[in-house]
């Protein structure tokens, strides 16, 4: 396991591997890390070049078998390397938690490469750097972090966008990284200012300062909304985790210890790949991290009323819940809605 803050040293200046195309190297910052990338990533915040980035993303040949059209995907996990390949997109090799090599499929552009790169590939890299990563969305509400987990279609991004519309700030969408350096105060690490929304949700909850990016692929229905503002760039303490379910009315129900732990494990990003991804000592560490979050962050079931016209009911309930939390913590001023 690589220390979380260990830089890549001078490897970013190494020549491209055999078979690589000469590309312009760009520099970004995301999840508190500096990134040198051969792939254009306009989703991320640009930065000036640095000599020792934390992560290098390089285009080149990968000496591993790719998936067939019939298999579609190949996933292979070792303690120091993780290999993910999609026949229609390309192959991604994560090494030592600090390098991602990419061999694109023929004709695939950077916009499509970025889709898995900033999703499951980045999530696994962050896991390997010692962060706990959830498949979720996160919003800063009155200076504290709230996380939305749930099955596909539960409304994670929709609920998050409704809170942005109500005056709160996005922390991250899809990949939520938690820094557990202080186990008594887990911190949500901000990702990048973009949220993915289906067309009906985007129409019902318009985000004023947002740029809708071109559709990545016809098979990918959600559109990417790049925010200009309404983004929290600093770490925020994690206060609430809501497990979203559809219901008749907005309602919050606290989950018991074991139910909270089961939910966190279920929606941890790495568990999407099964036991094979939990290699070596990583499985024990991952369980300890999930247990720590369950013990220190309030986990609740949040029923969200069916119908986009009622999403405001869930927003009001969340704001009320946070106000009650601040009052209990002895900080009544912080519990007021921030506009």
PAKE-40849 format. One record per residue (C-alpha): residue number from 1; residue in three letters; chain; z, y, x. Coordinates in steps of 0.05 Angstrom, whole numbers. Each point is the difference from the previous one (the first is absolute). Layout:
NODE     k     r   c        z        y        x
NODE   NUM   ALA   A        Z        Y        X
...
//
This chain:
NODE     k     r   c        z        y        x
NODE     1   UNK   A        0        0        0
NODE     2   UNK   A      -21       66       29
NODE     3   UNK   A       49       59        0
NODE     4   UNK   A      -20       47      -56
NODE     5   UNK   A       -9       62       44
NODE     6   UNK   A      -34      -32       60
NODE     7   UNK   A      -66       36       14
NODE     8   UNK   A      -65      -33       19
NODE     9   UNK   A        1       31       70
NODE    10   UNK   A      -69        9       30
NODE    11   UNK   A      -35      -56      -38
NODE    12   UNK   A      -32       51      -46
NODE    13   UNK   A      -43       22       58
NODE    14   UNK   A      -26      -70       16
NODE    15   UNK   A      -75      -10       -9
NODE    16   UNK   A      -24      -34      -64
NODE    17   UNK   A        0      -75       -1
NODE    18   UNK   A      -64      -40        7
NODE    19   UNK   A      -46       12      -60
NODE    20   UNK   A       33       66      -20
NODE    21   UNK   A      -41       59      -22
NODE    22   UNK   A       14       67       32
NODE    23   UNK   A       38       41      -51
NODE    24   UNK   A       37       65       -3
NODE    25   UNK   A       74      -13        7
NODE    26   UNK   A       42       39      -50
NODE    27   UNK   A       75       12       -3
NODE    28   UNK   A       46       -2      -60
NODE    29   UNK   A       72       -4      -20
NODE    30   UNK   A       27      -47      -53
NODE    31   UNK   A       66      -37      -14
NODE    32   UNK   A       31       41       56
NODE    33   UNK   A      -49      -29       51
NODE    34   UNK   A      -58       28       41
NODE    35   UNK   A      -66      -36       -9
NODE    36   UNK   A      -62        0       43
NODE    37   UNK   A      -57      -27      -42
NODE    38   UNK   A      -74      -18        9
NODE    39   UNK   A       -3       -2      -76
NODE    40   UNK   A       -4       66      -37
NODE    41   UNK   A       62        4      -45
NODE    42   UNK   A       -4       65      -41
NODE    43   UNK   A       57      -27      -42
NODE    44   UNK   A       48       14       58
NODE    45   UNK   A       27       65       28
NODE    46   UNK   A      -41       19       63
NODE    47   UNK   A       35       20       64
NODE    48   UNK   A      -18       20       71
NODE    49   UNK   A      -15      -56       50
NODE    50   UNK   A       59      -32       35
NODE    51   UNK   A        2      -40       65
NODE    52   UNK   A       44      -55      -27
NODE    53   UNK   A      -10      -13      -74
NODE    54   UNK   A       44      -50      -36
NODE    55   UNK   A      -60      -37      -30
NODE    56   UNK   A      -71      -11       24
NODE    57   UNK   A      -54      -18      -50
NODE    58   UNK   A      -62      -25       36
NODE    59   UNK   A      -68      -25      -23
NODE    60   UNK   A      -27      -60       37
NODE    61   UNK   A      -14      -75        0
NODE    62   UNK   A       58      -46      -18
NODE    63   UNK   A       -4      -70       30
NODE    64   UNK   A       25      -37      -61
NODE    65   UNK   A      -37      -36      -56
NODE    66   UNK   A      -18       42      -60
NODE    67   UNK   A        3      -22      -73
NODE    68   UNK   A      -59      -32      -34
NODE    69   UNK   A      -28       29      -64
NODE    70   UNK   A       32      -58      -37
NODE    71   UNK   A       69        9       31
NODE    72   UNK   A       -4       77       -4
NODE    73   UNK   A       65       10       40
NODE    74   UNK   A       37      -27       61
NODE    75   UNK   A       72       18       16
NODE    76   UNK   A       34      -26       64
NODE    77   UNK   A       69       21       25
NODE    78   UNK   A       32       -8       68
NODE    79   UNK   A       64       34       25
NODE    80   UNK   A      -39       51       41
NODE    81   UNK   A      -68        2      -37
NODE    82   UNK   A      -22        1      -72
NODE    83   UNK   A      -72      -12      -21
NODE    84   UNK   A      -28       21      -68
NODE    85   UNK   A      -74       -7      -17
NODE    86   UNK   A      -39       14      -63
NODE    87   UNK   A      -72      -24       -1
NODE    88   UNK   A      -25       62      -37
NODE    89   UNK   A       38       50       43
NODE    90   UNK   A       16      -25       70
NODE    91   UNK   A       53      -29       45
NODE    92   UNK   A       66       34       22
NODE    93   UNK   A       44      -23       58
NODE    94   UNK   A       69       30        8
NODE    95   UNK   A       30       -8       69
NODE    96   UNK   A       72       13       20
NODE    97   UNK   A       11       48      -57
NODE    98   UNK   A      -39       55       37
NODE    99   UNK   A      -74      -17       -1
NODE   100   UNK   A      -50      -16      -55
NODE   101   UNK   A      -68      -27       20
NODE   102   UNK   A      -54        1      -54
NODE   103   UNK   A      -66      -36       -3
NODE   104   UNK   A      -36       28      -62
NODE   105   UNK   A      -45      -43      -42
NODE   106   UNK   A      -74       21        4
NODE   107   UNK   A      -15       65      -36
NODE   108   UNK   A       73       17      -16
NODE   109   UNK   A       19       73        9
NODE   110   UNK   A       67       32       20
NODE   111   UNK   A       19       16      -72
NODE   112   UNK   A        0      -74      -19
NODE   113   UNK   A       34      -21       65
NODE   114   UNK   A       56       50      -15
NODE   115   UNK   A       16      -35      -65
NODE   116   UNK   A       32      -63       30
NODE   117   UNK   A       18       37       65
NODE   118   UNK   A       47       49      -35
NODE   119   UNK   A       24      -54      -48
NODE   120   UNK   A       18      -71       21
NODE   121   UNK   A      -18        9       74
NODE   122   UNK   A       43       61        9
NODE   123   UNK   A       56      -32      -41
NODE   124   UNK   A        2      -61       46
NODE   125   UNK   A       -1       45       62
NODE   126   UNK   A       59       40      -27
NODE   127   UNK   A       38      -64      -16
NODE   128   UNK   A      -11      -22       72
NODE   129   UNK   A       28       66       25
NODE   130   UNK   A       65      -15      -35
NODE   131   UNK   A       -9       38      -66
NODE   132   UNK   A       10      -32      -68
NODE   133   UNK   A      -64       11      -39
NODE   134   UNK   A       -6       -5      -76
NODE   135   UNK   A      -62       -3      -43
NODE   136   UNK   A       20       61      -40
NODE   137   UNK   A       -5       75       -8
NODE   138   UNK   A       53       52       18
NODE   139   UNK   A       16       70      -22
NODE   140   UNK   A       51       51       25
NODE   141   UNK   A       42       23      -59
NODE   142   UNK   A       51       55       14
NODE   143   UNK   A        2      -17       73
NODE   144   UNK   A        9      -75      -10
NODE   145   UNK   A      -50      -57       -1
NODE   146   UNK   A      -18      -42      -60
NODE   147   UNK   A      -43      -63        8
NODE   148   UNK   A      -43      -31      -55
NODE   149   UNK   A      -14      -75        6
NODE   150   UNK   A      -34      -45      -50
NODE   151   UNK   A      -55      -49      -14
NODE   152   UNK   A      -73       22       -2
NODE   153   UNK   A      -11       46      -59
NODE   154   UNK   A       74       17       -8
NODE   155   UNK   A      -14       74       13
NODE   156   UNK   A       28       14       70
NODE   157   UNK   A      -51       52       20
NODE   158   UNK   A       -5       27      -71
NODE   159   UNK   A       75       12       -4
NODE   160   UNK   A       -1       31       69
NODE   161   UNK   A      -57       47      -19
NODE   162   UNK   A       37       21      -63
NODE   163   UNK   A       60       19       44
NODE   164   UNK   A      -46       40       46
NODE   165   UNK   A      -27       35      -61
NODE   166   UNK   A       72       16      -19
NODE   167   UNK   A       12       35       66
NODE   168   UNK   A       24      -54       48
NODE   169   UNK   A      -32      -22       66
NODE   170   UNK   A      -37      -62       20
NODE   171   UNK   A       29      -40       58
NODE   172   UNK   A      -50      -57        1
NODE   173   UNK   A      -43      -42      -46
NODE   174   UNK   A      -12      -76        4
NODE   175   UNK   A       35      -10       68
NODE   176   UNK   A       74       22        1
NODE   177   UNK   A       33       -5       69
NODE   178   UNK   A       76        1        6
NODE   179   UNK   A       35       17       65
NODE   180   UNK   A       65      -40        5
NODE   181   UNK   A       25       28       66
NODE   182   UNK   A       63       22      -38
NODE   183   UNK   A       12      -59      -47
NODE   184   UNK   A       47       42      -42
NODE   185   UNK   A      -55       51      -15
NODE   186   UNK   A      -70      -29       -5
NODE   187   UNK   A      -53       53        8
NODE   188   UNK   A      -70        2      -31
NODE   189   UNK   A      -52       18       53
NODE   190   UNK   A      -56       44      -28
NODE   191   UNK   A      -69      -30        2
NODE   192   UNK   A      -59       46      -16
NODE   193   UNK   A      -17       48      -58
NODE   194   UNK   A      -44      -45      -42
NODE   195   UNK   A       10      -37      -65
NODE   196   UNK   A      -46      -50      -34
NODE   197   UNK   A      -10        7      -75
NODE   198   UNK   A      -42      -33      -54
NODE   199   UNK   A      -47       47      -37
NODE   200   UNK   A       41        0      -65
NODE   201   UNK   A       65       16       38
NODE   202   UNK   A      -34       55       40
NODE   203   UNK   A      -27       32      -64
NODE   204   UNK   A       68       -4      -35
NODE   205   UNK   A       40       26       60
NODE   206   UNK   A      -45       50       37
NODE   207   UNK   A       25       19       69
NODE   208   UNK   A      -17       73       12
NODE   209   UNK   A       -3        2       76
NODE   210   UNK   A      -38      -65       12
NODE   211   UNK   A      -68      -19       26
NODE   212   UNK   A      -32      -62      -30
NODE   213   UNK   A      -34      -39       55
NODE   214   UNK   A      -64      -40      -11
NODE   215   UNK   A        7      -70      -28
NODE   216   UNK   A        9      -49       58
NODE   217   UNK   A      -35      -59      -33
NODE   218   UNK   A      -24      -16      -71
NODE   219   UNK   A       51      -56       -4
NODE   220   UNK   A       58       47       15
NODE   221   UNK   A       16       35      -64
NODE   222   UNK   A       55       47       22
NODE   223   UNK   A      -21       67       29
NODE   224   UNK   A       35       32       59
NODE   225   UNK   A       31       68      -13
NODE   226   UNK   A       14       39       65
NODE   227   UNK   A       57       48      -13
NODE   228   UNK   A        1       70       27
NODE   229   UNK   A       74       14       -7
NODE   230   UNK   A       53      -39      -40
NODE   231   UNK   A       12      -44       61
NODE   232   UNK   A       67      -11       35
NODE   233   UNK   A      -13       -4       75
NODE   234   UNK   A       71      -19       20
NODE   235   UNK   A       43      -62       -7
NODE   236   UNK   A       40       -3      -65
NODE   237   UNK   A       61      -44      -15
NODE   238   UNK   A      -17      -56      -48
NODE   239   UNK   A       44        8      -62
NODE   240   UNK   A      -34      -40      -55
NODE   241   UNK   A      -48      -58       -7
NODE   242   UNK   A      -31      -10      -68
NODE   243   UNK   A      -34      -65      -19
NODE   244   UNK   A      -51       21      -52
NODE   245   UNK   A      -14      -39      -63
NODE   246   UNK   A      -36       19      -64
NODE   247   UNK   A       44       10      -61
NODE   248   UNK   A        8       33      -67
NODE   249   UNK   A       43       58       26
NODE   250   UNK   A       21       30       66
NODE   251   UNK   A       63      -36       22
NODE   252   UNK   A       36      -12       67
NODE   253   UNK   A       41      -64       11
NODE   254   UNK   A       37      -11       66
NODE   255   UNK   A      -15      -66       34
NODE   256   UNK   A       55      -45       28
NODE   257   UNK   A        5      -16       74
NODE   258   UNK   A      -40      -65       -1
NODE   259   UNK   A      -52       28      -49
NODE   260   UNK   A       -8       62       43
NODE   261   UNK   A       -9      -42       63
NODE   262   UNK   A      -52      -44      -34
NODE   263   UNK   A      -40       61      -23
NODE   264   UNK   A        0       30       70
NODE   265   UNK   A      -23      -65       31
NODE   266   UNK   A      -54       -9      -53
NODE   267   UNK   A      -30       69       12
NODE   268   UNK   A        8        0       75
NODE   269   UNK   A      -70        7       28
NODE   270   UNK   A        4      -57       49
NODE   271   UNK   A       19      -51      -53
NODE   272   UNK   A      -69       10      -31
NODE   273   UNK   A      -27      -43       57
NODE   274   UNK   A       50      -57      -10
NODE   275   UNK   A       46      -35       48
NODE   276   UNK   A      -54       -2       54
NODE   277   UNK   A       10       74       13
NODE   278   UNK   A       75       -8       13
NODE   279   UNK   A       -6      -29       69
NODE   280   UNK   A       56      -12       51
NODE   281   UNK   A       62       43       -8
NODE   282   UNK   A      -37       47      -46
NODE   283   UNK   A       20      -39      -63
NODE   284   UNK   A       74        8       13
NODE   285   UNK   A       -7       73       17
NODE   286   UNK   A      -41       12      -62
NODE   287   UNK   A       53      -32      -44
NODE   288   UNK   A       55       42       31
NODE   289   UNK   A      -41       63      -12
NODE   290   UNK   A      -12      -17      -73
NODE   291   UNK   A       74      -16       -9
NODE   292   UNK   A       19       66       32
NODE   293   UNK   A      -44       39      -48
NODE   294   UNK   A       27      -38      -60
NODE   295   UNK   A       71       17       22
NODE   296   UNK   A      -11       74       15
NODE   297   UNK   A      -53       24      -50
NODE   298   UNK   A        8       -1      -75
NODE   299   UNK   A      -52      -48      -29
NODE   300   UNK   A      -17        6      -74
NODE   301   UNK   A      -49      -26      -51
NODE   302   UNK   A      -40       58      -29
NODE   303   UNK   A      -35      -12      -65
NODE   304   UNK   A      -60       47       -6
NODE   305   UNK   A      -27       11      -71
NODE   306   UNK   A      -70      -27      -11
NODE   307   UNK   A      -51       56       -4
NODE   308   UNK   A      -15       57       48
NODE   309   UNK   A       20       51      -53
NODE   310   UNK   A       72      -24        7
NODE   311   UNK   A        6        1       76
NODE   312   UNK   A       41       64       -5
NODE   313   UNK   A       56      -40      -32
NODE   314   UNK   A        7      -40       64
NODE   315   UNK   A       -2       63       43
NODE   316   UNK   A       56       32      -40
NODE   317   UNK   A       42      -63        5
NODE   318   UNK   A       -9       -3       76
NODE   319   UNK   A       19       73        8
NODE   320   UNK   A       61      -11      -44
NODE   321   UNK   A       20      -61       41
NODE   322   UNK   A       -6       40       65
NODE   323   UNK   A       41       57      -29
NODE   324   UNK   A       55      -49      -19
NODE   325   UNK   A       -2      -30       70
NODE   326   UNK   A        8       69       32
NODE   327   UNK   A       57       17      -47
NODE   328   UNK   A       35      -65       19
NODE   329   UNK   A      -10       18       73
NODE   330   UNK   A       32       68      -11
NODE   331   UNK   A      -63       42        9
NODE   332   UNK   A      -17       28      -70
NODE   333   UNK   A      -48       53       26
NODE   334   UNK   A      -44      -51       33
NODE   335   UNK   A       -7      -38      -65
NODE   336   UNK   A      -41       55      -32
NODE   337   UNK   A      -75       -9       -4
NODE   338   UNK   A      -37       33       57
NODE   339   UNK   A      -64       37      -18
//
